[in-house]
Amino acid sequence: MIGINILSVIVVLGILIFVHELGHFLVAKWSGVGVLKFSLGFGPKIVGKKYGETEYAISAIPLGGYVKLLGETDGEELSEEDKKRSFAEQSVYKRMAIVAAGPAFNFLFAAVAFAVIFAAGVPVTTARVGAVQPESPAAVAGIQEGDLVREIDGVTVSNWEEMAETIRSSGGETLTVTVERNGAENRLTVTPQQAEVPNIFGEPETSYVIGIGMSNETFLQRKGPFGAVLAGIGETWWFTKLTYLSIVKIVQRVVSPKELGGPIFIAKMSGDVARQGFVPFLFFMAILSVNLGVLNLLPIPVLDGGHLMFFVIELVTKREVNIKWREAAQTAGFFLLILLMFWVTYNDIVKIWGD
């Protein structure tokens, strides 16, 4: 069991780190910038091979990776020819593109992974009615457990989410619901009532409901190539917004920081979903890839978002940020990340092994 967890997290982190660094690598190459090293992992080199000017390596600490660019480090002595190919000599827009490419490739990977999942087929809950609350609008309208909702106001309903969204957005107006019962169709009128419903973060939100629960009936929904690509992009966008919103909710203390997970939790989750099959494993990787992309874009020095922040300041002020300020900010950012790593690892231990 532990072996599967370790192997799974190595595969997950290895692929996602490779994708991230590949973004930096390719855009740097396309921009004419020299790449000296492409490493998966930090610390001592385990294995490496040099092709041309670039050394490709796997290093001992598998919690990240890096691409070392020509002229990236201040104070490097370069020939006149190499200066033209150095990172520091590129326009600020090229430097921004190279830095932003890492997170962008994580989002791209997620979109492709989600598209593959939608093409393979995802289980979707049907619009069959489960429990009906007594004296609810549904009960008053004559909707019964086991009814299959076919249409609402003449619009075909194919699954539970479509039906629920139509009811939520009704504004309390009376709806004509067509249900299939014992092979026959019945048209019923129901007026949704306003209610306080908890959202994904547990906060109460005003919505409209009719007092029914979903059944356990599902079907496998597959999309064609074009539909799968669009759905993959949409799912990536949705999880990106959700990740950013989660960070805001943590800052607002709506969500407890104890919910944050670290490497131990990722290893456990990787092993759990790997046992469920390829599609759940790919889905987990896609979500993690979105998280990696979002976190790397946060304006924290050391991360890609911190570098982009410095470049934006350079664009506004028309000059580079003072090297001493950058070094001080990056040192602070590094210690912040170390503290965060200790915190999430502690959270992992408490979640998995208790107090």
Secondary structure as GFF3:
##gff-version 3
##sequence-region A 1 355
A	DSSP	alpha_helix	2	30	.	.	.	ID=ss1
A	DSSP	beta_strand	35	51	.	.	.	ID=ss2
A	DSSP	beta_strand	54	69	.	.	.	ID=ss3
A	DSSP	alpha_helix	80	84	.	.	.	ID=ss4
A	DSSP	alpha_helix	92	120	.	.	.	ID=ss5
A	DSSP	beta_strand	122	125	.	.	.	ID=ss6
A	DSSP	beta_strand	129	132	.	.	.	ID=ss7
A	DSSP	alpha_helix	137	141	.	.	.	ID=ss8
A	DSSP	beta_strand	148	152	.	.	.	ID=ss9
A	DSSP	beta_strand	155	156	.	.	.	ID=ss10
A	DSSP	alpha_helix	160	168	.	.	.	ID=ss11
A	DSSP	beta_strand	175	181	.	.	.	ID=ss12
A	DSSP	beta_strand	184	190	.	.	.	ID=ss13
A	DSSP	beta_strand	193	198	.	.	.	ID=ss14
A	DSSP	beta_strand	204	209	.	.	.	ID=ss15
A	DSSP	beta_strand	212	214	.	.	.	ID=ss16
A	DSSP	beta_strand	218	221	.	.	.	ID=ss17
A	DSSP	alpha_helix	225	251	.	.	.	ID=ss18
A	DSSP	three_ten_helix	257	259	.	.	.	ID=ss19
A	DSSP	alpha_helix	263	276	.	.	.	ID=ss20
A	DSSP	alpha_helix	278	296	.	.	.	ID=ss21
A	DSSP	alpha_helix	304	317	.	.	.	ID=ss22
A	DSSP	alpha_helix	323	353	.	.	.	ID=ss23
###
